Amino acid sequence: MEPYLRVGVIASTHGLKGEVKVYPTTDDPKRFSDLKQVFLDTGKEYRLLKVAGVKYFKNQVILKFREFQDINEVEPYKGRDLLVSREDAVPLEENENFIADLEGMEVFTEEGERLGILTDVLKTGANDVYVVETEDKKEILLPAIPSCILEVDTEEARMTVHVPEGLLE
């Protein structure tokens, strides 16, 4: 399991005093109000940043970090991920999983046949859709609903699914 979970991506700078606009990658953008710290993926290391201020504007979050006082200090980090440790992650409800824990998981049918590897989770209006890549590089789209997703074992990185009739044809 990944020790860090992505909560946002720095989209651009905001103003001259080192604030950044963040595109949230979390289900609840308001969670930024509760964050005391985040990790910045600099491309070489994870740098701990202390959150000094949070504002919301349209679909973005504007963050101020104690470590940056000037636009030139944050400019190099546009497009970089902001992460939290698992300890700072939002608690999951029953039958919920972090996308980072699902990606890379082996997917099997209820009969034990290996379908492939879960490569992506698509967010749709009604329910998520799991993208499974087969051995021959084809994609299978499985709705993330209880009648299809029978078991998710994050410890074993294994998922058991019921494939609806006609889906593989």
N, C-alpha and C positions, 0 to 999 in steps of 0.2 A: 504494500500500500504506500501511496505517496504520502510523505510527511507534511506536505504543504498543499493547500487548495487555492486555486485562483479565484479571486473575488472581483477583479477588474483589470482593465487595460488602460494605461495612460494614453488618452486620445490627443491631447494638446496641452499647451501651457495656457494659463489664464491670468492676465494682468502681468505686472512687472515684479511682483514680490514673491515669486516662487510657487504660486498655486498651480494646480494641474486640473484639467478636466479628465474625468475617468469614465469610461464606458463600463458599467457594471456587468459582470458575468455571473451574478448571483440571482437567485429567485426573488430576493427581497433587498432592493437597493437601500432601503431605510436602515439596514443593518450597519451601514457605515457610521451612523450616529453613535453606535455602541463600541466601535473599534478604538482601541487605545494605540495600537501599533499594527503595522503591516510589514511584509518583506517585499523589497523591490528586486526583481530579477534583472540584474544589470547585464546579463549575458555572460558574466564571468563568475559572479557570486550572488548570494542573496544578502541584500543590505537591509538591516533593520531600520525602519523609519517610525518615528513617533508622530501620531496624528495630532495636530494642533487646532484644526478647524474643519468643519464639514458644512457644505451648503449644497442645495439641490437646485438644478436648473434643467427643465424639460426632462429628457431621459438620461441626463448625466449627473454625476456627482462631482462637486468641486472640492478638492482636498488641499489643505495646507499642512505641510510637514515642518517640524521644528528644525530639521537639518538643512532646509533650503530657504534662503532669504532673497533670492534673486532669480529672475527668469533664466539667466545663463546657466545657472546650476542645474536646473531641471530639464532644459532643452534637450540634452542628449538622451533622455529616457522616454521620449515619445515612442509609443508602440510597445513599451515594455509592460510585462505582467506585474500586478500586485497580488500578493499571496498572503494567506494567513496560515498559522500552524493549526493542526487538527484540534488542539486544545481551545483555540479561539473560534473554531467553526460553529455554525449554528447547529443546535442539536437536531438530529433527524427524528422524524416520526416513524412509526412502524411501517415497514415495507418501503421505506425511502432509502436511497443510496446517493452518494456523491458521484457525479459523472466521471470524475477521475478514477474512481474505483471500478467503474463498469468498463471503461475503455481498455481494450486488450484482453478482455475476458474470453475464455473459450465457451462456445455455445453448442449445446447438445439438444437433440430432440428427446422427448420423453421415452423413446425407444432406445436411447443411448447412441444414436448416430450423430457424429460430429458434423455440425453445420459450418462452422468457421469461427472467426474472431470478431467480436464486437468492436467496430472501429469508430463509431460516432453515435451521438444521441441528438436527434432532431427535435427541436421544440416546436410543437404545433399548438393550435388553439385547444383542441380537445384532449389530447394525450401525447406524451412523448412517443417517438418512433426510434427503435434501435436499428442501426445499420450493421448488418453482419456480412463480412466479406468471406466468401467461400474459397476453397483451395484453388479453383480455377478463376479467381479474381472477379467473380460475379457478386453483385450486392443483393442481399435479401433485406427487405424492410419489414420489421416486426413491430406491431403496435404494442406499446408498453402498458398492457392491460392485464388484470389478473387471470383472465381465461387463456392468455398466450404465455405470459411469463410465470412459469410454475415455481421456480426456485432460483434464488440468487445467493451464491456462496462467495462472499468477498474474500474470505480467508483462502479458499482454494482457487479463486479466480475462475469460477465455473458457473454457468447459467444453464438451467434446464427449461426448455420451452415446448409449448404445443404449437405446431405449425398448422394454421387454418387450412382447410381443404382448398386446393387450387392455387395456393400461394407460390409453390415451387415450380409450377408449370409455365 
